[in-house]
Amino acid sequence: MSKLFEVGAIYPPHNAIERLSKYTRGRAIFDGKPAEVFERASDLLKGTPHEAQLRSLYIGVNLIDVLLTKPADLIVGEFPVYESGMPDGSAEQGAINRIAEDNDLNTLIHESVVGAGIRGDSWFKSYYAPRIDVSEVPAGADVEAKPEPIIEAVDAALVFPELSRGSNKRFKAVNIAWIEWVLTNDVEGLEKYAMKPDERYTEVPHLVVERHVPGFILYERYRMTERGVDNRFGTPISTYYIAEKVATGRVEDVIETGVPRILVHHAPYKTVDDGWEGISGIEKLESVLAAINDRMVQIDYILWKHSDPTAYGPDLPTDESGGVRFGGKYIPVDKADVAPGYMTWNSQLDGAFKQLDMLLGIVYQMSETPQWLFGTTLASDKGGTGTSHTDSGAIKARFMPILSKVKRIRNYFDRAIRDAIWTAQELEVYANKGVDGFVPYVPQYPSIQWKDGIPHDDKEMAEVAQIRTGGKATWSVKDAIKALDDVDGTKADAIISRIDADEERVNGTVDASIFNSGGGA
């Protein structure tokens, strides 16, 4: 069986270089540090007197940050509900609630949606292990670290899946591989005695591979040698030769998971049917974002250059004894009675601002995001403020572009998160077979009740329900508490218990004997 990583192979694989380059460019643009954009502007001004001023004038307009964060806000801004389909007091529902809360799934989803917007791909891994890392605790110290089901994000740049034969979507294995630099003293013979002590040690790259296949995790470790830098796709990616296989240092290199599936789950930002790789929210906008930054640099340079233009006029005294002074340069003119003036240049600022408006509009259109969604507008074609409608139906209609985008992203994450929760349950049950004190349960494939993040008009909804039901009750107290307070069934039961206790304390139970006291007729 051929593997992706073995002796003689290259890390990263050739077919992953373009994907990793895209990840690196996307993160640089998201961070507001797109070096390639700066190079584009510097090429335009190369050889001119303005080249040296470019670095001081460069402006990075980081629109992508807010454009990628807003879908994540709408997906989990209102907390989703994770349900097992079992009663609220059941062990199955309790396990799902515990896994979701202990792993802070809402925050995990938010971060991963933003990350997928940057790279195009997000990955989740389910495993059963102690959450606390005790590797640096002093020997002999009594620090208890109990294992528990964990769901965490995996850096997409470290994930290298292997496709099933004849498929562009299914995986036969998923490799999580990263480099560790190990300090070694590999100088042999008399040569090491002629070297300084600090020169005898070198850092050697080692490849650590965590290979996931259905039912098993296989751990491997290889020593590598540096091969060079691959710059085919505009971003330098260091490459290595895999030289030899070495010991992993683990007690076991093959771990049986007890789950008949791969423990790593993929959530793309957007994808098509001919490949598994996701499409980010940045890659289609790179050239437009570069043009926006170039235009901002040009406008800024023009305004700085002409904030104090060169003056001209008659030959006036400009010495230290109180003569006329100008902030910029002054050109004396010999012709008599020439009024002082300024040399200005028709810099076409209006045209530059119009193009900037157009470029900003293109970015928002390609991002499927109304500009007014952020509360302010920049381009001249503002499309309204988003507050001109008051009923929820009209607001949803205005939000249609971004809601369609959010639903598309949510479809991918819904499957990955449900798979991750289901797998975490199976890992917990498998690891605790026969363990005293563990309450066994049957793992359930969960459902997730997502919300669209759009504010609802509760009064309007109640009026519609009243009309449709002829005034009958449509909401139980428990369901109302779950929806209004964003809590699960267990917490809603606790709240109802406290409400009942308050009513009993206030109203009390009247003793019938008080009506017979005070004597009788």
C-alpha positions as CSV (number, residue, x, y, z in Angstrom):
1,M,0.0,0.0,0.0
2,S,1.6,3.3,-1.1
3,K,1.7,6.2,1.3
4,L,2.0,9.9,0.9
5,F,5.0,10.1,3.2
6,E,7.8,7.5,3.1
7,V,11.6,7.4,2.6
8,G,12.5,9.1,-0.7
9,A,9.4,11.3,-0.9
10,I,9.2,15.1,-0.7
11,Y,7.6,17.2,2.0
12,P,5.4,19.0,1.2
13,P,4.1,16.9,-1.8
14,H,4.3,18.6,-5.2
15,N,0.5,18.7,-5.5
16,A,0.2,20.6,-2.1
17,I,2.5,23.5,-2.9
18,E,-0.1,25.6,-4.7
19,R,-2.6,25.0,-1.8
20,L,0.0,26.0,0.8
21,S,0.9,29.1,-1.2
22,K,-2.7,30.1,-1.3
23,Y,-2.9,29.7,2.5
24,T,0.1,31.9,3.1
25,R,-1.1,34.7,0.7
26,G,-4.6,34.6,2.2
27,R,-3.3,35.0,5.8
28,A,-1.0,37.9,4.8
29,I,-3.9,39.7,3.2
30,F,-6.2,39.0,6.2
31,D,-3.5,40.4,8.5
32,G,-3.2,43.6,6.4
33,K,0.4,42.8,5.4
34,P,0.2,41.8,1.7
35,A,3.8,42.0,0.6
36,E,3.0,41.2,-3.0
37,V,0.7,44.3,-3.2
38,F,3.5,46.5,-2.0
39,E,5.8,45.0,-4.7
40,R,3.2,45.8,-7.3
41,A,3.1,49.5,-6.3
42,S,6.9,49.7,-6.0
43,D,7.2,48.3,-9.6
44,L,4.9,51.1,-10.8
45,L,7.1,53.8,-9.2
46,K,10.4,52.1,-9.8
47,G,13.0,54.5,-11.2
48,T,11.0,57.6,-10.2
49,P,12.0,60.1,-7.5
50,H,8.9,58.9,-5.5
51,E,10.2,55.3,-5.1
52,A,11.9,56.0,-1.8
53,Q,8.7,57.5,-0.3
54,L,6.5,54.5,-1.1
55,R,7.2,52.6,2.1
56,S,6.2,55.6,4.2
57,L,3.0,56.2,2.2
58,Y,1.8,52.6,1.8
59,I,-1.7,52.1,3.2
60,G,-3.1,48.6,3.7
61,V,-6.9,48.8,3.5
62,N,-7.9,45.6,5.4
63,L,-11.5,45.1,4.1
64,I,-11.1,41.3,4.2
65,D,-11.0,41.1,8.0
66,V,-14.6,42.4,8.4
67,L,-15.9,40.7,5.3
68,L,-14.8,37.3,6.6
69,T,-15.8,37.9,10.2
70,K,-19.4,38.9,9.5
71,P,-20.6,35.4,8.2
72,A,-19.1,33.8,11.3
73,D,-21.0,36.3,13.4
74,L,-24.3,35.4,11.7
75,I,-23.7,31.7,12.0
76,V,-23.1,31.5,15.8
77,G,-24.0,35.0,16.9
78,E,-27.2,33.4,18.2
79,F,-26.1,30.1,19.8
80,P,-27.2,27.0,17.9
81,V,-28.8,24.1,19.9
82,Y,-27.3,20.6,19.7
83,E,-29.9,17.9,20.0
84,S,-29.8,14.1,20.3
85,G,-33.5,13.5,19.6
86,M,-33.7,11.9,23.0
87,P,-35.4,13.4,26.2
88,D,-33.6,16.2,27.8
89,G,-32.8,14.2,30.9
90,S,-31.4,11.3,29.0
91,A,-27.7,10.3,29.2
92,E,-27.4,10.7,25.4
93,Q,-28.6,14.4,25.5
94,G,-26.5,15.0,28.5
95,A,-23.4,13.7,26.7
96,I,-24.0,16.0,23.7
97,N,-24.6,19.0,25.9
98,R,-21.4,18.2,27.9
99,I,-19.3,17.7,24.8
100,A,-20.6,21.0,23.2
101,E,-20.0,23.0,26.4
102,D,-16.6,21.5,27.4
103,N,-15.2,22.1,23.9
104,D,-16.8,25.6,23.5
105,L,-18.1,24.6,20.1
106,N,-19.7,28.0,19.4
107,T,-16.3,29.7,19.6
108,L,-14.6,26.9,17.8
109,I,-17.1,27.2,14.9
110,H,-16.7,31.0,14.8
111,E,-12.9,30.8,14.6
112,S,-13.0,28.0,12.0
113,V,-15.5,29.9,9.7
114,V,-13.1,32.8,9.7
115,G,-10.1,30.5,9.1
116,A,-11.9,28.8,6.3
117,G,-12.6,32.2,4.7
118,I,-8.9,32.9,4.8
119,R,-7.7,29.5,3.5
120,G,-10.7,27.8,2.0
121,D,-10.5,24.8,4.3
122,S,-11.1,24.0,7.9
123,W,-10.5,20.6,9.7
124,F,-11.7,19.2,13.0
125,K,-10.3,16.3,14.9
126,S,-12.1,14.3,17.5
127,Y,-10.0,12.3,20.1
128,Y,-10.2,11.1,23.7
129,A,-7.3,12.3,25.9
130,P,-6.6,14.6,28.9
131,R,-7.3,18.2,28.0
132,I,-4.5,19.4,30.3
133,D,-0.9,19.1,29.0
134,V,1.1,17.9,32.0
135,S,4.4,17.3,30.1
136,E,6.2,20.1,31.9
137,V,4.9,19.3,35.4
138,P,7.8,18.3,37.7
139,A,8.3,14.6,38.3
140,G,6.4,13.3,41.3
141,A,3.9,16.2,41.4
142,D,0.3,15.1,41.9
143,V,-1.6,16.6,39.0
144,E,-4.6,14.7,37.9
145,A,-5.5,14.9,34.2
146,K,-8.6,12.9,33.4
147,P,-9.2,12.0,29.7
148,E,-12.3,13.4,28.0
149,P,-13.7,13.7,24.5
150,I,-12.0,16.6,22.7
151,I,-12.9,18.4,19.5
152,E,-10.4,20.8,18.2
153,A,-9.4,22.6,15.0
154,V,-6.4,21.5,13.0
155,D,-4.2,23.9,11.0
156,A,-5.2,23.2,7.3
157,A,-1.5,23.7,6.3
158,L,-0.6,20.5,8.2
159,V,-3.4,18.3,6.7
160,F,-2.6,16.2,3.7
161,P,-5.5,13.8,2.7
162,E,-5.1,10.8,0.4
163,L,-8.0,10.3,-2.0
164,S,-9.8,7.0,-2.5
165,R,-9.2,5.5,-5.9
166,G,-11.6,6.9,-8.5
167,S,-12.9,9.7,-6.2
168,N,-12.2,13.4,-5.9
169,K,-14.1,13.7,-2.6
170,R,-13.6,10.6,-0.5
171,F,-10.5,10.0,1.6
172,K,-8.8,6.7,2.3
173,A,-6.5,8.4,4.8
174,V,-5.8,11.8,6.3
175,N,-2.3,12.7,7.3
176,I,-1.5,15.4,9.9
177,A,2.2,16.1,9.3
178,W,4.4,18.8,10.8
179,I,8.1,19.6,11.2
180,E,10.1,19.4,14.4
181,W,13.6,20.8,14.6
182,V,15.9,18.6,16.7
183,L,19.2,19.9,18.1
184,T,21.8,17.1,17.3
185,N,25.6,16.6,17.6
186,D,26.3,14.7,14.4
187,V,29.9,15.7,13.7
188,E,32.0,12.6,13.7
189,G,35.8,11.9,13.9
190,L,38.5,14.4,14.7
191,E,36.7,17.2,12.9
192,K,34.6,18.0,15.9
193,Y,37.6,18.8,18.0
194,A,38.7,21.5,15.6
195,M,35.3,23.2,15.9
196,K,34.0,25.5,18.6
197,P,31.6,23.8,21.0
198,D,28.6,25.8,19.7
199,E,29.4,24.8,16.1
200,R,29.2,21.0,16.8
201,Y,25.4,21.1,17.2
202,T,23.0,21.5,14.3
203,E,19.2,21.6,14.0
204,V,17.9,18.7,11.9
205,P,14.3,18.7,10.6
206,H,12.2,15.7,11.5
207,L,8.8,15.0,10.0
208,V,6.1,13.8,12.5
209,V,3.2,12.1,10.8
210,E,-0.1,11.3,12.4
211,R,-1.8,9.1,9.8
212,H,-5.6,8.6,10.3
213,V,-7.3,5.6,8.6
214,P,-10.7,4.1,9.5
215,G,-10.4,2.5,12.9
216,F,-6.7,3.3,13.5
217,I,-4.1,6.1,14.0
218,L,-0.6,5.3,12.8
219,Y,2.3,7.4,14.1
220,E,5.6,7.8,12.1
221,R,8.7,9.9,12.3
222,Y,11.3,10.7,9.6
223,R,14.6,12.5,9.5
224,M,14.7,15.0,6.6
225,T,17.2,17.0,4.6
226,E,16.6,20.5,3.2
227,R,15.8,20.5,-0.6
228,G,15.3,24.2,-1.3
229,V,12.5,26.7,-1.7
230,D,9.6,26.4,-4.2
231,N,8.5,29.8,-5.4
232,R,6.3,28.7,-8.4
233,F,3.1,30.2,-7.0
234,G,4.5,33.5,-5.7
235,T,5.0,32.5,-2.1
236,P,8.3,30.8,-0.9
237,I,7.6,27.3,0.4
238,S,10.5,25.4,2.0
239,T,10.7,21.8,0.8
240,Y,12.6,18.7,2.2
241,Y,13.7,15.2,1.2
242,I,12.5,12.4,3.6
243,A,15.8,10.6,4.3
244,E,15.2,7.9,6.8
245,K,12.6,6.5,9.2
246,V,13.4,6.9,12.9
247,A,11.7,5.9,16.2
248,T,8.7,7.9,17.2
249,G,9.4,7.8,20.9
250,R,5.9,6.6,21.7
251,V,4.9,3.6,23.6
252,E,2.6,2.5,20.7
253,D,2.8,3.5,17.1
254,V,-0.5,2.0,16.1
255,I,-3.6,3.0,18.1
256,E,-7.0,1.3,17.6
257,T,-9.7,4.0,17.9
258,G,-12.8,1.8,18.1
259,V,-14.5,4.0,15.5
260,P,-15.0,2.7,12.0
261,R,-14.3,6.2,10.5
262,I,-11.5,8.6,10.1
263,L,-11.4,11.0,13.1
264,V,-10.6,14.1,11.1
265,H,-13.5,16.0,9.5
266,H,-13.3,18.5,6.6
267,A,-15.4,21.8,6.4
268,P,-14.6,23.8,3.2
269,Y,-15.7,27.4,2.8
270,K,-17.0,26.7,-0.7
271,T,-16.2,23.9,-3.1
272,V,-17.2,22.4,-6.4
273,D,-17.7,18.8,-7.6
274,D,-14.3,18.1,-9.2
275,G,-12.1,18.4,-6.1
276,W,-12.0,18.4,-2.3
277,E,-10.1,21.6,-1.8
278,G,-12.1,24.6,-0.6
279,I,-12.3,28.0,-2.2
280,S,-11.5,30.8,0.2
281,G,-13.2,34.2,0.4
282,I,-10.0,35.9,-0.6
283,E,-8.5,34.2,-3.6
284,K,-11.0,35.7,-6.1
285,L,-10.5,39.2,-4.7
286,E,-6.7,39.4,-4.7
287,S,-6.3,41.5,-7.8
288,V,-9.1,43.9,-6.8
289,L,-7.7,44.3,-3.3
290,A,-4.3,45.1,-4.8
291,A,-5.9,47.7,-7.0
292,I,-7.6,49.3,-4.0
293,N,-4.4,49.6,-2.1
294,D,-2.6,51.0,-5.1
295,R,-5.2,53.6,-5.6
296,M,-5.1,54.6,-1.9
297,V,-1.3,54.9,-2.2
298,Q,-1.7,57.2,-5.2
299,I,-4.3,59.4,-3.6
300,D,-2.3,59.7,-0.4
301,Y,0.8,60.6,-2.3
302,I,-0.9,63.2,-4.3
303,L,-2.4,64.9,-1.2
304,W,0.9,64.8,0.6
305,K,2.8,66.1,-2.5
306,H,0.5,69.1,-3.0
307,S,-0.3,70.0,0.6
308,D,2.6,72.5,0.3
309,P,3.3,73.1,-3.4
310,T,6.1,75.1,-5.0
311,A,5.5,78.9,-5.2
312,Y,6.7,81.4,-7.8
313,G,6.8,85.2,-8.1
314,P,9.1,88.2,-8.0
315,D,12.5,87.9,-6.4
316,L,11.7,88.5,-2.7
317,P,14.1,88.5,0.2
318,T,14.0,85.2,2.1
319,D,17.0,85.6,4.4
320,E,17.2,85.4,8.2
321,S,16.4,89.1,8.7
322,G,12.7,88.8,8.4
323,G,12.2,88.3,4.7
324,V,9.3,86.4,3.2
325,R,9.3,82.6,3.8
326,F,7.5,79.7,2.1
327,G,7.0,76.2,3.4
328,G,7.9,74.6,0.1
329,K,10.2,75.6,-2.6
330,Y,10.1,79.1,-4.1
331,I,11.1,80.1,-7.7
332,P,11.9,83.8,-8.2
333,V,10.6,85.3,-11.5
334,D,12.4,88.3,-13.0
335,K,9.3,89.8,-14.8
336,A,8.2,92.9,-13.0
337,D,5.0,93.0,-10.9
338,V,4.3,89.3,-11.1
339,A,1.9,88.3,-8.3
340,P,3.1,85.4,-6.2
341,G,1.4,82.1,-7.0
342,Y,1.6,78.3,-6.6
343,M,2.5,75.7,-9.2
344,T,-0.2,73.0,-9.1
345,W,-0.8,69.8,-11.0
346,N,-4.1,68.5,-12.2
347,S,-3.9,65.2,-10.4
348,Q,-7.3,63.9,-11.4
349,L,-8.3,63.2,-7.9
350,D,-12.0,63.0,-8.8
351,G,-11.2,60.2,-11.3
352,A,-9.2,58.4,-8.7
353,F,-11.9,58.6,-6.1
354,K,-14.5,57.4,-8.6
355,Q,-12.4,54.4,-9.5
356,L,-11.9,53.7,-5.8
357,D,-15.7,53.7,-5.3
358,M,-16.1,51.2,-8.2
359,L,-13.4,48.9,-6.8
360,L,-15.0,48.9,-3.3
361,G,-18.4,48.1,-4.9
362,I,-16.9,45.2,-6.7
363,V,-15.4,43.8,-3.5
364,Y,-18.7,43.9,-1.7
365,Q,-20.6,42.4,-4.7
366,M,-18.1,39.6,-5.1
367,S,-18.3,38.9,-1.3
368,E,-22.1,38.8,-1.4
369,T,-22.2,41.3,1.4
370,P,-24.3,44.5,1.4
371,Q,-22.1,47.4,2.3
372,W,-24.6,48.9,4.8
373,L,-24.4,45.6,6.8
374,F,-21.5,47.2,8.7
375,G,-23.5,50.3,9.7
376,T,-21.6,52.7,7.4
377,T,-21.0,53.0,3.7
378,L,-18.0,54.1,1.7
379,A,-18.8,53.9,-2.0
380,S,-21.1,56.4,-3.7
381,D,-23.6,53.6,-4.6
382,K,-24.5,52.9,-1.0
383,G,-27.6,50.8,-1.5
384,G,-29.4,52.3,1.4
385,T,-28.6,52.0,5.1
386,G,-30.4,48.7,5.8
387,T,-32.7,50.3,8.4
388,S,-35.5,51.6,6.1
389,H,-37.6,48.5,6.8
390,T,-39.1,47.6,10.1
391,D,-40.8,44.2,9.8
392,S,-38.7,41.1,9.9
393,G,-39.8,39.9,6.4
394,A,-38.5,43.1,4.8
395,I,-35.3,43.0,6.8
396,K,-34.7,39.4,5.7
397,A,-35.2,40.4,2.1
398,R,-32.6,43.1,2.4
399,F,-30.2,40.5,4.0
400,M,-30.8,37.9,1.3
401,P,-27.3,38.0,-0.3
402,I,-25.4,37.5,3.0
403,L,-28.0,35.0,4.3
404,S,-27.6,32.9,1.2
405,K,-23.8,32.9,1.7
406,V,-24.2,32.1,5.4
407,K,-26.5,29.1,4.6
408,R,-24.0,27.8,2.1
409,I,-21.1,27.9,4.5
410,R,-23.3,26.5,7.3
411,N,-24.2,23.4,5.2
412,Y,-20.5,22.4,5.1
413,F,-19.9,23.1,8.8
414,D,-23.2,21.4,9.9
415,R,-22.0,18.0,8.5
416,A,-18.5,18.3,9.9
417,I,-19.6,19.4,13.4
418,R,-22.2,16.7,13.7
419,D,-19.7,14.1,12.6
420,A,-17.2,15.4,15.1
421,I,-19.7,15.3,18.0
422,W,-20.9,11.8,17.0
423,T,-17.3,10.6,16.8
424,A,-16.5,12.1,20.2
425,Q,-19.3,10.2,21.8
426,E,-18.2,6.9,20.2
427,L,-14.6,7.5,21.4
428,E,-15.8,8.1,25.0
429,V,-18.0,5.0,25.1
430,Y,-15.3,2.8,23.6
431,A,-12.6,4.1,26.0
432,N,-14.8,3.6,29.1
433,K,-16.0,0.1,28.5
434,G,-16.0,-1.6,31.9
435,V,-14.8,1.5,33.7
436,D,-16.4,1.9,37.2
437,G,-18.5,5.0,37.6
438,F,-19.0,5.6,33.9
439,V,-22.7,5.7,32.9
440,P,-22.9,4.0,29.5
441,Y,-25.1,5.5,26.7
442,V,-25.7,4.9,23.1
443,P,-24.0,7.5,20.9
444,Q,-26.5,9.5,18.9
445,Y,-25.9,11.3,15.6
446,P,-26.9,14.8,16.6
447,S,-28.9,17.5,14.8
448,I,-28.1,21.2,15.1
449,Q,-30.7,23.9,15.2
450,W,-29.0,26.9,13.6
451,K,-30.3,30.4,13.7
452,D,-29.8,33.0,11.0
453,G,-28.5,35.8,13.2
454,I,-31.2,38.3,12.1
455,P,-33.2,40.0,14.8
456,H,-36.8,38.7,15.1
457,D,-39.8,40.8,15.8
458,D,-41.2,38.7,18.7
459,K,-44.5,40.7,18.8
460,E,-45.1,40.1,15.1
461,M,-44.3,36.4,15.4
462,A,-46.7,36.1,18.4
463,E,-49.5,37.8,16.5
464,V,-49.1,35.5,13.5
465,A,-49.1,32.5,15.8
466,Q,-52.3,33.7,17.5
467,I,-54.0,34.2,14.2
468,R,-53.0,30.8,12.8
469,T,-54.1,28.9,16.0
470,G,-57.2,30.8,16.8
471,G,-55.7,32.2,20.0
472,K,-54.4,28.8,21.4
473,A,-51.1,28.5,23.2
474,T,-48.2,27.6,20.9
475,W,-45.3,27.6,23.3
476,S,-44.6,25.6,26.4
477,V,-42.8,27.3,29.3
478,K,-39.8,25.1,28.7
479,D,-39.5,25.8,25.0
480,A,-39.9,29.5,25.7
481,I,-37.1,29.5,28.2
482,K,-34.8,27.5,25.9
483,A,-35.4,29.9,23.0
484,L,-35.4,33.2,24.9
485,D,-32.4,32.4,27.2
486,D,-30.4,30.3,24.7
487,V,-30.1,27.3,27.1
488,D,-30.5,23.6,26.7
489,G,-33.3,21.4,28.1
490,T,-31.4,20.5,31.3
491,K,-30.8,24.2,32.2
492,A,-34.4,25.0,31.3
493,D,-35.6,22.3,33.7
494,A,-33.5,23.9,36.5
495,I,-35.0,27.3,35.8
496,I,-38.5,25.9,35.9
497,S,-37.8,24.2,39.2
498,R,-36.6,27.5,40.7
499,I,-39.7,29.3,39.3
500,D,-42.0,26.7,40.9
501,A,-40.1,27.0,44.2
502,D,-40.6,30.8,44.1
503,E,-44.3,30.4,43.5
504,E,-44.6,28.0,46.4
505,R,-42.7,30.3,48.7
506,V,-44.7,33.4,47.8
507,N,-48.2,31.8,47.7
508,G,-47.5,29.1,50.3
509,T,-49.8,26.3,51.4
510,V,-52.7,27.5,53.7
511,D,-53.4,25.3,56.7
512,A,-57.2,24.7,56.9
513,S,-57.2,24.7,60.7
514,I,-56.8,28.5,60.8
515,F,-60.4,28.8,59.6
516,N,-61.6,26.9,62.8
517,S,-59.6,28.9,65.3
518,G,-60.8,31.7,67.6
519,G,-63.8,29.8,69.0
520,G,-67.1,28.9,67.4
521,A,-70.7,30.0,67.6
